[in-house]
Amino acid sequence: MLAAMPVPTAADPGPPVRVAMWSGPRNISTAMMRSWEARGDAAVVDEPFYAHYLAETGLDHPGRETILAAHEPDWRRVVAGLLGPVPGGRVIHYQKHMSHHLLPSIGRGWLDEPSLVHGFLVRDPAAMVCS
């Protein structure tokens, strides 16, 4: 629950806060990510498992080769980055995840990391179909 997150301050940053926001397609996930990105104390990562997803599924998505060339396809290295030091020394690490990118090939043990707070963006399926 996000309301239970400790609120870091400049005087007492405490341990990093890691927000793993899980979403499906056609949601407000990008707008939510941009709002976290606007904060001076938050580092943001956008769909960190996307390259792994493309490499494993072989799907021909737009920009596939660019994504594979620029992002980490090894899910273990992605997880290490998600749980390691927060980029830029910031105190919040906001992670925008697409639920369908969490393929069966990705281990699940890291999801129980105590510093990781999970949030879920859920949309009424009838509204999603229309969009």
Long-range contacts (C-beta under 8 A, 24 or more apart in sequence): 1-117, 2-117, 2-119, 4-117, 5-117, 8-41, 8-91, 8-92, 13-91, 14-91, 15-115, 16-85, 16-86, 16-90, 16-91, 16-92, 16-93, 16-115, 17-91, 17-92, 17-93, 17-115, 17-117, 18-82, 18-83, 18-86, 18-92, 18-93, 18-95, 18-113, 18-115, 18-116, 18-117, 19-92, 19-93, 19-94, 19-95, 19-117, 19-119, 20-82, 20-95, 20-97, 20-111, 20-116, 20-117, 20-118, 20-119, 21-94, 21-95, 21-96, 21-97, 21-118, 21-119, 21-120, 21-121, 22-97, 22-98, 22-99, 22-118, 22-119, 22-120, 22-121, 23-96, 23-97, 23-98, 23-99, 23-120, 23-121, 24-98, 24-99, 24-100, 24-121, 24-123, 24-128, 25-98, 25-100, 25-128, 26-123, 26-128, 26-131, 27-121, 27-123, 27-128, 28-121, 29-96, 29-98, 29-121, 30-96, 32-96, 32-121, 33-94, 33-96, 36-92, 36-94, 37-94, 39-92, 41-90, 41-91, 41-92, 42-90, 42-91, 42-92, 42-93, 42-94, 43-86, 43-87, 43-88, 43-90, 43-92, 43-93, 43-94, 44-94, 44-95, 44-96, 45-81, 45-82, 45-87, 45-93, 45-94, 45-95, 45-96, 46-96, 47-96, 47-97, 47-98, 47-101, 48-72, 48-78, 48-81, 48-82, 48-95, 48-97, 49-75, 49-78, 49-97, 49-98, 49-101, 49-102, 49-103, 49-106, 50-98, 50-101, 52-78, 52-101, 52-103, 52-105, 52-106, 53-98, 53-100, 53-101, 53-103, 56-103, 56-105, 57-103, 75-105, 75-106, 75-107, 76-107, 79-106, 79-107, 79-110, 82-110, 82-116, 83-110, 83-113, 83-115, 83-116
